[in-house]
Amino acid sequence: MSSLVILHLIDFARARASSPQWRGLIRGLPALLCCWLIGSVQAAPLTLICSTDNPLDSPHVLALQQFATLLERYSAGQLRAQVHYRDSVEFPAIRGEEVNVNMLLEGDESLQVTVVAAGNAAQKIEPLGFLMLPYLFADTQSAEKLFASDFMTRQLNQQIIAKYGVRSLGWLIGGFRHMTNAVRPVTQLKDLAGLRIRLPASRIMVATYENLGAEVLPMNWADVPAALQSGAIDGQENPYSVIAYSRFWDYKQKYLTENGPFLWSGPLLINEAFFQRLSAEQQAQVSRAASEAVQAQWQANQAQTQALKQQLLSHGMRIDELQDKPEWLKRSLSLWPLQYASIGGGDAVKGQALVEQVQRELQAP
């Protein structure tokens, strides 16, 4: 109902004010209007702005779109999620991953939810750095068990909420990160020497590849395609899903090595102050939608790996396995103790305790 209609109603009531049969209705008119206005405010849906600097077919966007669908369903349309992503005409991405994390940490009201790679999240949320320890996970099933555990969903999450003001609504899994390059096949450690490899600005990831002999160039994700095209970098490292949806075969990336030191994972983050402004019912709806969206993404990830490998091969890429993987493991695991301090926010003992707790969770039956 518009303000013009309301004015017409008032004029209509005044014209009949002298009529006894209208007086009771007129007296109740302000209350009726108030009730209508309150009902209108309550009925207006609340929109959560979600963003990722990744394209349509990425696990980031798939999870956020599923979250949006489920959120509207469970809230009967009272909560909606507007998904921004790279190359979207209607809702383009809101800055890059690193900036999105900062926006949530700072409580920027133009963004409430984001999905970000664990390596980028750990730059600001130090305890998450353990997820980038090389060769932490034996397989994706062990990762799913960890991310579904009480340790991750409650214990560690409460620490992150208290210190950083963001909440993880769930964790995406995108497969193990493998290296691609445009120069030569890499099947042994010696083949890596001198290659210029882009990585996120994660201390642990950078240290791992430098220790293996590569020349590492930390770089924002948004800058990678142009750097590959120009030859400023020789290669990069990502899971099959990212390599495929980024069409890296178009950027001279002929050689892929299944070295897999890191499992791609990413938290679905929401600003905690915003979350606390929701009613208890709305919080439950947001949490349920996020949990089910994450589960759907896990299932999709398991089903697509082989298809993605065939897609890369069909575009002329070559896939090699490591011939000396024990040496890669030995060098990489030697770096773990050097990362405890950063994982513990400056306290190596605290960081080591966190890593040991994670290992217990992974080994639990």
N, C-alpha and C positions, 0 to 999 in steps of 0.2 A: 504494500500500500504506500503510495507516494504522499509527500507533504501536501500536495494540491488536493488530493482526495480527502485528506483529514480536514483541511480548511473548508471544503464543501460540506462535510458532515457537520462541522461546527455551525456554519451558516444555516444549514437546514434545521438544526436544533434550536437556534435562536429564533428562527421564524415561527416556531411552534411553542415557544416558551410559555405563552399564555394559556395553552391548552392543558387542562388538568391531566388528561390521559398520557400526555408526553412528559410531565414534570419528573416522574420517577425515573424514566429512562434517561432524561437529560442529566439528573443528578449523578447517575452511574456512569455517564459517558467518560469522564476523565479516568476513572478506574479501569474501564474497558480498554481505553486507549493505552494506558500504562501496561496492562496485561498483554495487549497485542505487541507493543514495542519490546517488552521483555522476552516474549516468545520468539519474536523475530531475531533478536540478538542471540538467543540460545540456539536457534535453528541454523545460524550462519556457520558453514563448515570452517574448520581451522586448517590452514595449509602449511605443511612442513616443506621447506625448501631443501632439496637434496641435490648434491652436485658431485661429479667426478670428471677428471680431465682424461676420459677414455671414451672410445667410440661405441657405437650402438651394440656391436656383437660381443663386447667385452664382458667378463664375469661381473665387473663392477656395475655396469648398466643393467644386465640381466637381473642381478639381485635387487637393485633399487627399484626396477619396474615391478618385480614380483612383490616387493615390500609395499609399493604404492597400491597395487591391486588388492592385496590382502588387507591393508589398513583401511581402505574405503569400505571393504566388505564387512569387516569385524566391527567397525564403528557406525555402520549403517549410514555412511556418507558424511558423518560429522567430522571425520579426520581425513585429510587428503595429503598425498605426497606429490610434489611437483619435481620431476627428475630432469636435471640439467646435465648434459654430456657433450663431449666434443663433436663438432660438426652438426649439432642439432640446430635447425633453423628457428624453431619455436622457442626452445629453452637451451641456449648455448651454455657450455661449461662456465662455471664461476671460478676463474683462475686455475692454478695448478694444484697438484696434490699437497705440496708443502704449504702453500698459502691457505688451502682449505683447512688444514689442521690448525694453523694459527688462528683462523677465523673462529673456529669452534672454541679454542682455548681462551680467546679474548672475549667470547660472548657476542660476536658480531651478529646482529639480529637479521642480517640478510641471508644467513645460512644456518640451518639447524642440524643437518645430517650429511655425512660424507662417507665414502668408502676409500680407503687409502692403503697402499702397500705397507706391510709391516716395517720395512726398512725406512720408509719415509716417516711413518708414525713414530718410530723409535728415536728420531732426531730430536723430538720434543718430549716424548714420553719414555724416559730412559729405561724403565724396567722391561719394556717390550723388546729391548735389544737382544735378549736371549733367543728370540725367534730367528735371529740372523746368525747364530753360531753355525759354522759350516758343518754339514753332515750330522745335524742334530736328529733329524727324522729318518727312520729306516724306510718308511713308506707313508702313503697318505692316510692309511687306516689308523696308524698310531697318532697322526696329527688330529684326525677327527675325534679320537678318544680324548686327547688332551683338551681340545677346544670345547668339548662337551662336559668336561669335568667340573666339579665344584670349585676346584682351585682356580680355574680360569673364569668361570661365569660369576663366581661370588667373591672368593678371597682376594685374588689379584685385582679384580674389577673394583672392589671397594677401595683398595689402596689408590688406584688410578683416579677414581671419582674424587676422593678426599684431597689428593695433591694437585690434580690437573684440571678438575672441573669438567671432565668428559666421561661418558659412559660407553662401554662397548655393548652393543645390542646383539652381537654375534660375530663370527669369524668366517670369512670366505677362504676357500682353498682353490688355488689355480694351477696346481701341479708344480713339479720341480723345475727350477730355473736352469736352463741350458744355454751354453755360449754359442753365438754365431759370429762369423767373421767373413770378410771378403777376400782374404789373402791366401790362405792355405788350409788344408785339413789339419786338425789338431787331434792326434790320437795318443800322444805321449807328452809328458811334462815339458820336454825340451822344445816342442813345437809352439808352446805358448810364449816363449821368450820374445820380447820386443813388440808384441801385438798391442795396439792401442785399443783398450776395451772400456766402453762406457759402463758405469755403475751408478746407482743412486749414491747420494752423499752420506752413506752409512759407513761409519768407521770400521765396523767389523767386516763388511763386504769388501771395502777397499783394501784393508790389511790382508784379507785372504788372498785376493788375486795378486797383490804385490808380492806376497810371500811365495806365490806359485810362479812368479817371473814375468807377469804381464805389466805393461805400462797402463796404469789406470787413470781415466779421466772422469771424475765425478761430474754429473750433468743432470739438470732438470729433465724430466721425461718429455716435456713438450718440445725440447730442443733436439731430441735424438734423430728424428727422420732427416732433418736438414743436415745434421752433422754426418750421418751415414752417406747421404747423397753427395756431399762435397768431398768426402774422404778425410774429414777432420778426425774421424775415429775409424778404426778398422772393423770394430764389431761391438756387440752388446750382449747382455745376458738376461733372459726372460723365459717364462714357461711357454709351452707350445701354443697355448691360447693367445698370448700376447703377440708372439711371432707371426701367427697366422692372421689375426685380425688387423695387425699393423702392416701386413703384406711386405715383410722385410725382403722378400725375393726381388721386389721392385727397387730395393736400396742396396743392391750388389752383395747381399748376404747369401753367398752360395754354400758355405760350409757350416754345419751344425754339429756340435760335440755334446754328447749326452754325459756331461760331467756332474750335473745336478748337486752342487754343494748346498744350495738353499731351496727350501720349499716356499713357493710363493703363497703368502697368506696375507689377509688384510682385514682389519677390524671395520665393522659397521658402527661408526661413532655418532653419538648425539650429544649436544651440549647439555650438561647436567642441570644448569639453572632453568633452561627451557623445559626439560623433562619434569622437573619438580613443580613447574607451574601447571602441569596437566593434572587432571583429577586422577584418583586411583584407578577408576575404570578406564580412562584414556591411556594411562601408563601400561595397564595390562594389555590393552589392544595394540599399542605400539610394540611392546615386547613380544607378543604372540606373532604379530605379522613379521617382525624381524627374524625371529627364530625359525619360522617356517620358510621364509625366503632363503635363509642360509642353508637349510636342509635341502631345498630344491637345487640350490647352486652346487652343493656337494655332489648330488646325484648326477647333475648335468656334466660336471667335471670328469667324473669317472667314466662316463659313456663316450666322451668326445676325444680322448687322447689318441687312440689309434686312427681315427678319422682325420685328425689334424696332422698327424705324421704323414699320412698318404697325401694330404693336400700340399704339404711342403715339398714332398718328392715329386708330385705332379708338376710343380712349378720350377723344377730343375735344381732344387737344393739337395745337398748330399748330407747324410746322417751317419756319424761315426761314433763308436764306443771307445772308451779309454782302454788302452793296452796295459797301463801301469797304474790302475786306480789305487792300489795300496799306498803308493808314494804320495798321491794327492791327499789321501786320507791322513797319512802320517804328518805331512806338513800342515795341513789345515787344523787338525786337532791340537797341535802344539800351540796354537794361538788362543785357545779357550781361556787359559788363566790370565792372559794379558787383557782380556775384555771384562773381567769381573768388576773392576772398579767403575767402568762406565755403566754397566748394567745396574750396579748398586748405587748409582747417582753419586759417585765419588768414594763409595765404601766398598772395597774389594771383598771383605768378609760377607757383607750383606749380599753382594752380587753373586758370590759363590754359593751362598745358602739358597738363593733363588734358583740358580741353575740346578743344584742338587735336588731341590724339591720337584722341579720339572722332570728330571731324570727318573725320580721315584714314580711320578704320575705315569710316565711313558712305560715303565716296567711293571706297573700294577696289572694284575690279571683282569 
